[in-house]
């Protein structure tokens, strides 16, 4: 099996590392959003004027719950590909 050349592997690895770092930021924001929605559900004093209550009542989806894991997998894959490029 022929692997791509050094520059291609390095470019793919660095791109995946940067995508992983960016996704980790999104994952942190998603964790804060999930916690905010949980607090909203727990709060017994829901206001009738709350314009966000419809959005805050929805449960988190699969992507929101697993975004941190996906970000870490992409980051580690980028690091591995970059290490393979340097080893070549």
N, C-alpha and C positions, 0 to 999 in steps of 0.2 A: 504494500500500500504506500503510495507516494503522498507525503505530506506537502502542503504548500510551502513556498519558500519562507525565509526568515522574516522578510518585511511584511508579508501577508499575515503570518501568524501573530506578529507583534501588533499590527494594526487591529486585528480582530480582538486580541487579548486586551489591549488598552481600551478599545471601545466598550467591551463588556465590563471592564472594571469601572469605567466612568458611568455606564448605564446602571450598574449595581449601586454605586454611591448615590446617584440621583434617586433611584428607586428606594433606597434606604430612607432618604428624606421624605419621600411620599409615604412610606410605611409609617414613619413616626407621626406624620400629620394624620394618617388614618387611625392610628391607635388613639390619638387625642380625640378625634372625632367620635370614635366608638365609645370612649369613656364619657364624653359629653352627652351622647345620646342615652347611655345607661343611666347617668345621673338624672337626665330629664325624665326617663321612665320611672325612676324611683321617687322623684319629687311628687308629693301629693298635692302641692299647691299650683296646679296648672291653671294658668290664666286663660280666660276666654279670648283675650286679645293677642295671644301668642301666634304670630304669623308663621313660625317655624315648626309648630307642633306636628304638622303632617310629615315633614321631613325627619324630624327627630324621633318619631315613633317607629320608623321602619327598622327592621333588624338588619345587621350587617350581612352582606353576601359572602360567598366563598372567596372571591377575589380580595375583598377588604380584610377578611380574617387571615388570609395566607400571603398577603403582599410582602410582609417581612421575610418570610421563608423564601419566596421567589427572588427577592432582592439579594439575599445572602447566597443563594445558589448561583445567580448570575455573576455576582462578585467573585465567588470562589472559582467558577469556571473561567472567568477572565484572568485571574491570577495564575491558574494552572496553564492556560494557553500561552500566556506571556512567559512563564517559566520554561515551557517547552520551546518557545521561540528563542530564548536566550541560550538554552542548552544545545540548540541545533547549530 
